[in-house]
Amino acid sequence: MKKISLFLILSSLILSLTACSNADLENISKALAETNNTSMGNKPSETMRNTAVENAILEAYNLQRGTDIVYYYYTKVDLNDDYVPEYFVYAYGPMLSGSGGGSALILSNNFKEISRFTLVRTPITISRNKTRGWKDIIMQVSGGGANPSTVAMRFNGESYPSNPSTQPSLSPNDYVDGMRIFTEDMSMNRGLKIE
């Protein structure tokens, strides 16, 4: 009986969809995509300073604690689904930022550098889609003379590309689903400060 009911439901759905015009189907697809995209979750950044994260930032960019002005945000996110979160760090300040954006790092759970990024704009989306076992990272490109676009940073087996402006743009029809990070207002130096 359940098989017959399921068959009838699926048949009705197929008949309904075949009666739709291509324009109707496109509108349905867009509405579904917009609904799904607006339900994309936001993961807040950590609020406590982390000395190991700070040391990794200073080492990666050859900066000096107490001399160079550095603000940062970080969040823990499992990029390779091994149940051990990586640290995703966004850092900005006079030595780390420009009109194209700030800087970012991905650190292992023992604070070793996995990837380093330049020209980073926030927020960033951690996609559900994976390349070589690691989640794609969706970034916006703009400023610094770059044409505004959205790109997918894909893991190459060792690291992610360092510069989003060198990656191919996603098309407007590409569906992105995942979790947004670094959604906080980052104006007026509101991040954690390395002192």
WOWO-V487786 format. One line per field, one symbol per residue. ss: DSSP state (a for helix, b for strand, c for the rest). phi: phi as a letter, one per 40 degrees, with the letter a starting at -180 (. if undefined). psi: psi as a letter, one per 20 degrees, with the letter a starting at -180 (. if undefined). A space follows every 50 residues. Layout:
ss: ???
phi: ???
psi: ???
This chain:
ss: caaaaaaaaaaaaaaaaaaccaaaaaaaaaaaaaaaaaccbbbccccccc aaaaaaaaaaccccccccccbbbbbbbccccccccbbbbbbbcccccbcc bbbbbbbcccccbbbbbbbbcccbbbbbbbbccbbbbbbbbbbccbbbbb bbbcccccccccbaaaccbccccccccbbbbccccccccccbbcc
phi: .ccccccccccccccccccccdcccccccccccccccccccbbcccbbdb cccccccdccbfbbcgbccbbabaacaccbfbgbccbbbbbaidcbbacc hbbabbbccbgccbabbbfcbbcbbccccbbfgbccbcbcbagggccdab bbcbcbhbacdcbccccccccdcccbbibcbfcccccffcccbcb
psi: ghhgggghghgggghghhiqrhgghghgggggghgghijpqpoqqqipqo hhgghgggghjlrppigpopqqqqqppohjljjoqrppppqqrhiiqaii abqqqpqrikkqpgqpqrlpqqrqpoqhqqpkiqpqppqqprrkiqpprp qpoppjhhrqqhohijqqqqqhippppbpprlirojrkliaqpp.
